């Protein structure tokens, strides 16, 4: 008799494989994701340099993840829109502009969080 748990585990492993493939495709082909990964690495290095607290680490990791998720979703929406209507179309442009707002919100929020975490530490050094 076939064990239904084995199928469940196999399906989850396939899902993880597809997710890792998606992360790889984003990280190797999309300039916006490459830029955000670079900023995330810089923020992580700054976190070690300034010895930020556990709470600050949690908030910083969370916002790095939020920015990357927003960029990934924006990329997916843009790719679908381009697939559906490859030529310029006013409504598709409107949809893509709205989608681009999501990572912009996340990036602005990350800048505010970075200022809250790092400005007092930088000022203390000066």
C-alpha positions as a LaTeX table, in Angstrom:
\begin{tabular}{lrrr}
\hline
Residue & $x$ (\AA) & $y$ (\AA) & $z$ (\AA) \\
\hline
Unk1 & 0.00 & 0.00 & 0.00 \\
Unk2 & 1.21 & 3.45 & $-0.89$ \\
Unk3 & 2.01 & 5.79 & 2.00 \\
Unk4 & 0.20 & 9.13 & 1.46 \\
Unk5 & 2.79 & 10.88 & 3.63 \\
Unk6 & 5.50 & 10.06 & 1.07 \\
Unk7 & 3.55 & 11.86 & $-1.66$ \\
Unk8 & 3.05 & 14.83 & 0.63 \\
Unk9 & 6.77 & 15.00 & 1.38 \\
Unk10 & 7.69 & 14.62 & $-2.31$ \\
Unk11 & 5.32 & 17.43 & $-3.27$ \\
Unk12 & 6.80 & 19.70 & $-0.58$ \\
Unk13 & 10.33 & 18.91 & $-1.75$ \\
Unk14 & 9.33 & 19.73 & $-5.34$ \\
Unk15 & 7.81 & 23.01 & $-4.12$ \\
Unk16 & 11.05 & 23.87 & $-2.33$ \\
Unk17 & 13.00 & 23.05 & $-5.50$ \\
Unk18 & 10.79 & 25.41 & $-7.55$ \\
Unk19 & 11.14 & 28.13 & $-4.90$ \\
Unk20 & 14.92 & 27.86 & $-4.90$ \\
Unk21 & 14.89 & 27.99 & $-8.71$ \\
Unk22 & 12.77 & 31.15 & $-8.53$ \\
Unk23 & 15.14 & 32.77 & $-6.05$ \\
Unk24 & 18.09 & 31.87 & $-8.29$ \\
Unk25 & 16.37 & 33.28 & $-11.40$ \\
Unk26 & 15.56 & 36.52 & $-9.58$ \\
Unk27 & 19.04 & 36.89 & $-8.12$ \\
Unk28 & 20.81 & 36.22 & $-11.41$ \\
Unk29 & 18.59 & 38.03 & $-13.92$ \\
Unk30 & 16.86 & 40.97 & $-12.24$ \\
Unk31 & 18.89 & 44.12 & $-11.58$ \\
Unk32 & 16.42 & 45.45 & $-9.01$ \\
Unk33 & 16.76 & 42.29 & $-6.92$ \\
Unk34 & 20.56 & 42.37 & $-7.30$ \\
Unk35 & 20.56 & 45.95 & $-6.00$ \\
Unk36 & 18.32 & 45.11 & $-3.04$ \\
Unk37 & 20.43 & 42.05 & $-2.16$ \\
Unk38 & 23.50 & 44.31 & $-2.22$ \\
Unk39 & 21.79 & 46.81 & 0.13 \\
Unk40 & 20.76 & 43.92 & 2.37 \\
Unk41 & 24.37 & 42.71 & 2.56 \\
Unk42 & 25.58 & 46.25 & 3.34 \\
Unk43 & 22.96 & 46.54 & 6.10 \\
Unk44 & 24.04 & 43.18 & 7.50 \\
Unk45 & 27.69 & 44.23 & 7.55 \\
Unk46 & 26.67 & 47.50 & 9.23 \\
Unk47 & 24.71 & 45.49 & 11.80 \\
Unk48 & 27.83 & 43.55 & 12.76 \\
Unk49 & 29.99 & 46.67 & 12.74 \\
Unk50 & 27.64 & 48.66 & 14.98 \\
Unk51 & 26.76 & 45.61 & 17.11 \\
Unk52 & 23.00 & 46.18 & 16.85 \\
Unk53 & 20.65 & 44.61 & 19.39 \\
Unk54 & 18.68 & 41.40 & 18.86 \\
Unk55 & 15.50 & 43.44 & 18.34 \\
Unk56 & 17.24 & 45.63 & 15.78 \\
Unk57 & 18.47 & 42.49 & 13.99 \\
Unk58 & 14.95 & 41.09 & 13.87 \\
Unk59 & 13.53 & 44.31 & 12.47 \\
Unk60 & 16.37 & 44.67 & 9.97 \\
Unk61 & 16.02 & 41.06 & 8.75 \\
Unk62 & 12.26 & 41.45 & 8.48 \\
Unk63 & 12.48 & 44.62 & 6.39 \\
Unk64 & 15.17 & 43.14 & 4.13 \\
Unk65 & 12.81 & 40.23 & 3.51 \\
Unk66 & 9.85 & 42.55 & 2.90 \\
Unk67 & 11.82 & 44.56 & 0.33 \\
Unk68 & 12.95 & 41.41 & $-1.48$ \\
Unk69 & 9.41 & 39.99 & $-1.49$ \\
Unk70 & 8.00 & 43.27 & $-2.82$ \\
Unk71 & 10.63 & 43.35 & $-5.58$ \\
Unk72 & 9.92 & 39.72 & $-6.49$ \\
Unk73 & 6.16 & 40.28 & $-6.68$ \\
Unk74 & 6.67 & 43.43 & $-8.73$ \\
Unk75 & 8.87 & 41.50 & $-11.14$ \\
Unk76 & 6.28 & 38.72 & $-11.44$ \\
Unk77 & 3.48 & 41.23 & $-12.14$ \\
Unk78 & 5.60 & 42.99 & $-14.76$ \\
Unk79 & 6.50 & 39.70 & $-16.48$ \\
Unk80 & 2.86 & 38.61 & $-16.61$ \\
Unk81 & 1.77 & 42.02 & $-17.92$ \\
Unk82 & 4.47 & 41.94 & $-20.61$ \\
Unk83 & 3.42 & 38.40 & $-21.57$ \\
Unk84 & $-0.24$ & 39.33 & $-21.83$ \\
Unk85 & 0.36 & 42.54 & $-23.76$ \\
Unk86 & 3.94 & 42.89 & $-25.08$ \\
Unk87 & 3.30 & 46.24 & $-26.76$ \\
Unk88 & 2.74 & 49.43 & $-24.82$ \\
Unk89 & $-0.78$ & 49.74 & $-23.51$ \\
Unk90 & $-2.00$ & 52.50 & $-21.21$ \\
Unk91 & $-3.82$ & 50.14 & $-18.82$ \\
Unk92 & $-0.87$ & 47.72 & $-18.64$ \\
Unk93 & 1.42 & 50.69 & $-17.94$ \\
Unk94 & $-0.93$ & 51.79 & $-15.16$ \\
Unk95 & $-0.86$ & 48.29 & $-13.62$ \\
Unk96 & 2.93 & 48.13 & $-13.83$ \\
Unk97 & 3.28 & 51.58 & $-12.24$ \\
Unk98 & 1.07 & 50.53 & $-9.34$ \\
Unk99 & 3.04 & 47.30 & $-8.93$ \\
Unk100 & 6.27 & 49.33 & $-8.85$ \\
Unk101 & 4.85 & 51.28 & $-5.92$ \\
Unk102 & 5.03 & 48.22 & $-3.64$ \\
Unk103 & 8.83 & 47.90 & $-3.60$ \\
Unk104 & 9.08 & 51.69 & $-3.42$ \\
Unk105 & 6.98 & 51.70 & $-0.23$ \\
Unk106 & 9.10 & 48.88 & 1.18 \\
Unk107 & 12.36 & 50.63 & 0.24 \\
Unk108 & 11.25 & 53.93 & 1.80 \\
Unk109 & 10.24 & 52.07 & 4.95 \\
Unk110 & 13.63 & 50.35 & 5.02 \\
Unk111 & 15.37 & 53.72 & 4.82 \\
Unk112 & 13.34 & 55.00 & 7.77 \\
Unk113 & 14.19 & 51.87 & 9.77 \\
Unk114 & 17.87 & 52.19 & 8.83 \\
Unk115 & 17.85 & 55.80 & 10.07 \\
Unk116 & 16.18 & 54.79 & 13.34 \\
Unk117 & 18.72 & 52.01 & 13.92 \\
Unk118 & 21.94 & 53.59 & 12.64 \\
Unk119 & 21.74 & 57.39 & 12.98 \\
Unk120 & 22.03 & 57.34 & 16.80 \\
Unk121 & 25.02 & 55.00 & 16.53 \\
Unk122 & 26.70 & 57.17 & 13.89 \\
Unk123 & 26.01 & 60.35 & 15.87 \\
Unk124 & 27.47 & 58.71 & 19.02 \\
Unk125 & 30.71 & 58.04 & 17.13 \\
Unk126 & 30.96 & 61.64 & 15.94 \\
\hline
\end{tabular}
